[in-house]
């Protein structure tokens, strides 16, 4: 198989694996935490963004961190705020900017959801290995070092 065919095959496998993992993650997050993937990923992005700054994250930074449009991020923030997972307020430095902060409830959700997410991903990657998936791709997905 030529290099282009190998690359395309790996890309197709990675795309299928991603869809499989996202579907399972969505199902498990909804079943155990009542959250969708975008909501959980937003909480993770807020936690990571807050660690690198003051504990607050601007709405625009959240949109960038989740890959959502500004309007989709705004709707997402409303859902998270209504569920008591975040608080929002106008920035003291820039009155046009909204800052977002995780609540204690969100931190508990993240502690419960992170192992769940890891388990689903590990399970899906193990299945890929059992299906005979390209070893280089498996090494990449598992973080294993190649010789």
Order of alpha helices (4+ residues) and beta strands (2+ residues): alpha-alpha-beta-alpha-alpha-beta-beta-alpha-alpha
